[in-house]
C-alpha cells in the first residue's frame, strides 16, 4: 500500500526521541521523509583521545557520527548511544546545538537504531559525553562551516563578516541581511568528509552548553507518553512465557506440556531446548507455562553466600600486575607501622525498574527487534549469530530504556528467545521477564575480595601499598595518594574472565569493581589515620599532591563543615575520595548507629565533584544525587543470597533497595574545572559512598566494618 505523507509524518512523530519519544529512522529513507537537506558525515579516527581509547579497545577507531539539518531548520542527530535515564538525550543535543549555533529545542535525537545510526559499542562506562560528545561537536562544527560557506555565496558577503545565532546566518553589521539554516538546506543534499580537527567553541563562548536545560524527554516520561520496549505493540503479536530452570546449571530431564497445549488460544513451542507458551494475552501465556510439569537435574553447589570469598581466592588465576612503583621490600623496611586487612563484597543485582524485554518480528526474511538494551549494535551481531542470519538483515531498535546500570549490556537472552519464537510461529513475539526471571538471569555484580598490606613511616607518610583484588578488576585502583613503594595485583576480572569461578553469570554493575576497590582503599586510609592519631581529612591531604584530589577533598570538607578530630570521635562522620571515569569525587557522610541493633541511619551526605567542563549542571547534579541514593543500597542493604546455582532473591520483599525513609539530606557541588574537557558523570559519585559510610560508622562507634553490605547484623558483629 502506498504510504501517504501524513502517515510518514505520524510515524516520525511517534518515534522521535526528544520532545515526543524515541525516533526510529532508516538512514536510506530519511530524505524521502524529510525532503532535501544538508548531511554531514565524518570520521574521527585520527583524534588522539579516541584513538587512544580505541587502542585499549574501549572505543572503535572507525567511529562515525551523523547529523542532518533539514529544510525546516531542525537538526537531527544520529547516535548509537541510548537513553536509559542518565540524560544524554539532552546533554548530547546541547553539545550539537552549541557548535551549530541553534536553539536546543530545534534538535532531535535518533538513538540506538542499528539501521539508521552509526555503529557504536554501547552505552556504559560514563563514556557517552566523554567520547561521543567530541565526535558530535566536531560534526556540528563542520556543518556550521558548510552553512557559513553557503550563506556567504547567497548573501554576497565575505565569510569573515558573517555571524551565526539561533539557526540564522547574518551579516554582523546589517542583521537584515540574513538567511536561515532551513533556507540554506532547501533543495540541497551535501555530504562532506571532515578533515582535521574542527574549530570548536571555547567554554567562554558557550550559550547552550554549560547551562542547565530541562530534559528533552521529561514531558513524554512524566505524562506516560514515552515508550519502552514493553510498550511496543504490533499487529498480531503474541506474548511468550518460557520454561525456566530452578537453578543455574540445571538440565531438563522431562517436560509434560499437555496441560498447557490444551488451553484455549495457547501455542506451545518445544524446539532445541526452548519450551514456551504463547498467547495473545500475557497472563494466559504465564498460566500456561505454569501448567508445564518439568523434572530437572540440579548440580550440587560448589559455593554459597557464606563460602564464596574463600572459593574465589582458591580458584583465581595468576595475577596481573599494575601500577608498580618502587620496591615493596623497601617499603617494608621503611614502615614503622604495618596494616593488613581483607575486604569483601557480595553479589549485587542491577534491579532496574524495567525488566529485560524484547519484541521480535520476522518479515520477508528480515528480523526487527525492539529491545531494552544498552548495546544495540553488539546485540545485532549476537542475534545474527544465534539465528544464522546476515547482520544486515537484523535490525535492533532501542526505545527508552528503564534503567540499565550495566545489566542490559551484553545480555540478549530475551531478544534471542523472542526472535526464535517469532520465526517459528510466523508472528511477532514479545518476551518480557517477570521480576523473578530478572533476578535469576541478571548478570550480577561479582562477589569480590580485596587484601591490602600497607605501611606508614614515623612521619605518618604512606611508604608501602601492596594491593590485591580478586574478581573486581582494576577500576579505581589507580593511585591518588603519594606512595613510593606500591603494587596492584588483579586476580581475575568480572565478566567472561570469571566464567567458572562464579555459580552464575556476572557482569558490569555501575562503575564495575570501583565500589569495592574504593571501599577497601579509603577504609585502609582511615585505619592508618586513626593509628597515626590524625584527623582523616588531614591524613589524606598530607599524603597526596594530586591537585584535583586536593580540590574535591577541600571543597567537600568546607561545604560539610568538617571539624578536625581523631577518629573515633563519637560524632559519626566520615570522608572518602574516589576517581572514576576521569572524574574526582569526595564525599562526607554523617551517620547514626543504633548500638543495640546495629542499624545505620545515614543522616547527611555532601558531595564535591570535579568532572571537567559541565555540559548540563542540572543533569550532572541529578546524576550525582542518583548515584548517592543507589550507593546507599550497595553499602547497606543489597545482597544476592544463593546456594550454588539457586538464587534466593525473587523480588523486592527480600532484595532491599534503598527506601525513601533511608534517604539522607544530600548536598552536591560541582568543582569548576573548565580547563578539562567533559568527563564521566553517570557513575563517579557512586564510588565513594560505601567507604564514606564505613568510615562514619567507625567514627560513631569505633567498629571497623570490612564487608558490604553493612547490614545491622554485620555492624553489630563488628561492634562485638
Buried (B, 14 or more C-beta within 10 A) or exposed (E): EEEEEEEBEEBBEBBBBBBBBBBBBEBEEBBEBBBBBBBBBBBBEEBEEBEEBBEEEEBBBEBBBBBBBBBBBBBBBBBBBBBBBBBBBBBBBBBBBBBBBBBBBBBBBBBBBBBBBBBBBBBBBBBBBBBBBBBBBBBBBBBBBBBBBBBBEEBEBEEEBBBBEEBBBBBEEEEEBBBBBBBBBBEBEBEBEBEEEBEBBEBEEBEBBBBEBEBBBBBBBEEEEBBBBBBBEEEEBBBBBBBBBEBBBBEEEEBEBEBBBEBEEBBBBBEEEBBBBBBBEBEBBBBBBEBBEBEBEBEEBBBBBEEBBEBBBEBBEEBBEBBEBBBBEEBBEBBEBBBEBBBBBBBBBBBBEBBBBBBBBBEEEEBBBBBBBBBBBBBBBBBBEBBEBEBEBBBBBBBBBBBBBBBBBBBBBBBBBBBBBBBBBEBBBBBBBBBBBBBBBBBBBBBBBBBBBBBBBEEBBBBBBBBBBBBBBBBBBEBBBBBBBBBBBBBBBBBEBBEEBBBBBBBBBBBBBBBBBBBBBBBBBBBBBBBBEBBBBBBBBBBBEBEBBBBBBBBBBEBBEBEEBBBBBEBBBBBBBBBBBBBBBBBBBBBEBEEEEBBBBBEBBBBBBBBBBBBBEBBBBBBBBBBBBBBBBBBBBBBBBBBBBBBBBBEEEEBBBBEEEBBBEBBBBBBEBEEEBBBBBBBBBBBBBBBBBBBBBBBBBBBBBBBBBBBBEBBBEBBE
